[in-house]
C-alpha cells in the first residue's frame, strides 16, 4: 500500500516521503480499515521534526486521524461489521491506504458527514471540549477569547463557545480569514496587527475575557495575561509561536486568574469515564447537526507535500484533509 513514511527526523520534512509498504498486520481485537480520508494536524509535522512530546520509533507512518470502511475483523471483534463507515484516531499511521486499529478506538461516522468531515472532526472538537468544558469551566454569558481562531481547533472552539452560550472574541493574524471566523460564530474578530489587549478590554468594558484559549504561546500568552478577567482561566493548549512563555507567580496571584494546561488525549487516558463522556458529548452535537468541521482543502495522497506546505505556511482556514485514491 501507499503510505507517507518518516524515516529520518528533519526540520524541512525531507526525511518523510510517500512510499510503498506492506499492509499492517491485524492483531486480535483490531479492525482493518480502508482509509478514505485523513486529517492533517500540526503535531504530524512536529513528530517528523522530532519536536513533539510523543516521539515514535523510526520509521513510522505519519498521521493521527482518519475515516474509512471496515474491511477486516480481528479475532474477538464483534462490535463492528464489514463495510461499517468508521472514524478514529491514533498516534501514527493515518496517512496510508489501510490501517489496523483497535476496535475500541473507532466510532461511527457522524450522521450527514462525509469521510473528510469525519476525519477532521474528532481531535479538534475533543480538544475544544476538554479545553472549554473540562478545564476552562466556560459558562453561558461569559466571554471567551480564542487565539489562532482560523485553525481547525480554533474554529472548533469558536463554534463550541457559541454553542455553550458564551460571547466569543476571536483573533487572527490575517485579515482575509476574518469572514470565515465570523461565519463560524465569532461575535468579534480582532486582526492582530498591533496586538489585541486594548480591543479586548474595550469589548468587555475593561473587565477582560473570562476564558482565553491559547494554542500559540509566546507574545500572545504574555499579552493575554494583560486582558484576562479576575477569576479568569488562561488555557495553555500549545506553542505554535515556537516560544514557550512563562509568567511570574505574582501576576496570577494579584490579578486572580488561573493558568490551566490542556492535554485532551491525556485527560481521557487519566480519566477514562470522563473521556467516554467527552466523546459522547461531541458526537451527540455532531449527529444533531450542531457541530461540523470546515474543510479548507481536500488534497490527494499523491500531493501530500502540498498539504504540508499549506499547513506550515498557515495558508488555510479550518482543516486540511488528505484523500486516498479509490
N, C-alpha and C positions, 0 to 999 in steps of 0.2 A: 504494500500500500504506500501511497504518498504521505509524507509527514514532514513537518518543519521541525528540524532537529538542531539543538545546540550542542556542538561538540567541544568548543572551547569558549571561555568567557572573554568578552571584548566590549569595550565601550561603544564601538561603532556597529556592533551586532554582526561583524564579519565572521564570527565563529559559528553562526547559525545559518542553515540553508535548507531548501526543500530537497528531499531525497527519498529514495525507496528503502523501506524497512519491512521486516516481517510483521505479519499481523500479530497483535498481542495475544498471548495465551490466556485462556479462560479458566480461572480458578473456581473452586466451589464457592457458591454464594455470589458470584459475579454474573454480569449480563454483558453480552456483546452488542454494541450499538453501532449501527451505520450512521456516522456523523453527517448531518446535513448542513449545519451552521455552527460556527464557534465565535465567541465574542472576545475581542481584544481588550485586555486590561493592562493598566500601567505596570503592575507587578510582573507581567510577562517580560517586559523589556528589562526591568531591574534584575530579574533572575538571569537573563542572558548576559548581563553585565557583572554579575556576582555581587550586586548591591542590595539584594533583598534579604529580609531576615531568615527566610527559608532558602536554603542552598541545596538544590537537588544534586545528586551524583551525576557526573558527566559520563556519557552523553544522555540527554533527555529530550523528549518530545515536548515542545513548548505548548502552552495553552491551558487555561483553567476552566472555561465554561463552554458548554456545547448543548446542542439539541439534535435529536435524530430518531431513528427507528430501532426497536429491538429486533435483532437478527439471530441471537443465540442465547440460550439459557444455561447457566452453570448448574452443577448439582446442588440441589436443595433450594432452588429459587422457585417459589410458587406464587409470589406477589405480582408477577408480571407475565405477559404472554407475548408470543411472537407478533410483531407488527405494531406493538404499542408505541405511540408517539411520546417520547420522554425527553427530559432535560435535566441537567445536573452540573455539578462542579467537582473538580479535583485539583490537586496542586499542579500537576503537569499532565500532558497527554491529549489535549483537546484539538490541537491543530494537526489533525490526521483524519484519514478517511474512515478509520474504525477505532473504537476504544473499548477496553474491558473495564467495567466499572462495578463496584459493589451495588447490588440491587437496592440497598438501603440509602444510597446516595442519589437515587433518581426520583423524580416526581413527574406527574403527568404534565404535558404542555398545557398552559392555561387556556381556558375557553377563548376562541377567537384569535389566538396568537398564531403566527406562522413560525417557522423554525428559527428565523433570525431574531424575532422578538423574544422567543422563549430562551434562546441562548444569551440574550442581552439582559435578561430580567433578574436572575437570582442574586448575584453578588452585589450589584448596585443597590437594589431595593432592600436587601438584607442589611447592608451597611447603613443605609439611611434609617432603617427601622431601629437597629441596635443603637445608632447614634442618637436619634431624636427621642425615642420612646424609652429605651432601657437606661441609657447613660445620661441623656440630656433632660429627661423628665419634662419634655415640652408639653405645655398645657394650652388649651384653647384660649385665645385672646392675648397670648404672649407674642413678643416679636422675635422672629428667627432671622439671623443673618447668615447667608450661605455664601461662602467663598468658592471659587472655582466652579461657578454655577453652570457653566456651559458643558462640563464633562458629564459622563454617564451617571456617576454618583451624585454630582452636584445637581443635575436636573431631577434625579430621583428624590433628592432631599427637598427641592423646591416643591415638587408635586405632593410629596408626603406631608410637608409642613402645612400646605393649604388644606389637605385632607384632614389634618388634625386640628384645624381651626386657628392656626397661627397667622399673624401678619408677616409676610415674607419679604425681606430685603435681600437682594442678590447682587454679587459683584462679578465683574468680568474685566479682563484687560483689553478686550476687543469690542469696539462699538458695534461692529456688524453682527455680533452674536446676541445683542440685547433683545431684539424682537423675539427670537426663539425662546429666550429665557422668560420673557413676559407671557408668551403663549403657554409655557409650562405652568404658569400660575403666579409668578412673582408679582407682588404689588408695586415694587420699586426696583429698578436696576441701576446700579452705580457702575459707570465705566471708570476704572481706576487709573486715570491719567496722572492725578496728583494725590492719590490716597483716597480714603473713604471715611475717616474718623468724623470730620465735621458734618458731613452729609448724614451719617447715621445718627449723630446726636441731634441734628435738626429734625430728622424724620421721627424721632422718639421724644421730642420736647425736652432734650437734654438728658434723658434717663439712660439711654443706651439699650443695646439688644439683650434680651433675656438669655437666649441661647445662640452661640456662634459655632457654626460648622466650618472647621478649618482643615482642609486637606493639603494646604500649601506650605504653611510654616514660614520661617524666616521673617522678613519685614511685615508680612501680613499678620502673623501671630503677634508681633510687637505692637502693631497699631490696634489690633483687636483688643488688647488689654486696656486701651485708652477709650474704648467706646462700648464697654460692656456694663450692664446694669448691676446694681447691688443684688446679691443672690443669683447672679448670672452663672451660666455654665459654658465654659470655653472648651469645645470638643477638639481634641488633638486626633486627627484622622490620618494625616500623612505629612510628607515633607517634599512636595513636588518642586518647591523652590530650590531644593538642594541644600538648604541650611536648616539645621535643627535649632530652633530658637530656645532660649532659656528665659526664665523670669525670676527676679529676686523675690524671696518668700514674703517680704513686707508688702509687696504690691497687691497680691490677692488677699492678704490679711486686711489691709487698710480699705481696699475697695470692696471687700466682701464677696468675691467671686471664687468659683472653683475651676481648676484646670483638670479636665477629665480625659483620660486616654480611652480610645475606641479601637478594639480589635474584634470585628464582628464574628469571624470564624472561631476565634479562640473563646469568645463568650459562649458560643453554643457547645464547644467541647468541654468547657468547665462546668456549664450548667445545662446538661442535655435536655431536661424537661422544658426549660425556658427556650432553648434552641429550637425545639419542636414547635413551641408556641409561636416563636418568631416567624418561622416558615409558614405555619398555618395562617397567620395574620396577613402576610403579604400575598399569599396565594388566594386567600378569600377576596381581597381587594382586586386582584388581577382578574379573577373569574367573574367578578361583578362589573368589570369594565372601568374601575376607578383608577387603575394604575396601568400605564402602557409605556414601555421604553421608546424613546425617539431614536430611530436608526439614521445616522448621518450617511453612511456608505455601506454598500454590500459589495465586497471585493472577492473575486475568485481566489482560491487557494494558490493558483499559479502566480498571482500577482501580490502575494502576501507582503513582499518588501515595500510595496506602495502603501499598504495599510500601516506598516510600522513607521514609515516616514511621516505619514499623516499624523500619527499619534505623537511622535517625537516633536514635530513642529507645532502641535496643538491646533492644527488646521481643521477642526471638526467641532460639531455641537451634538452631544448625545453619545451614541455608541457606534463603534466601527465593528462590522461583522464580516468574518471570513466564511464564504460559502463553498461547499465541497462540490466537485464535479459529479454529475449523475452517473 
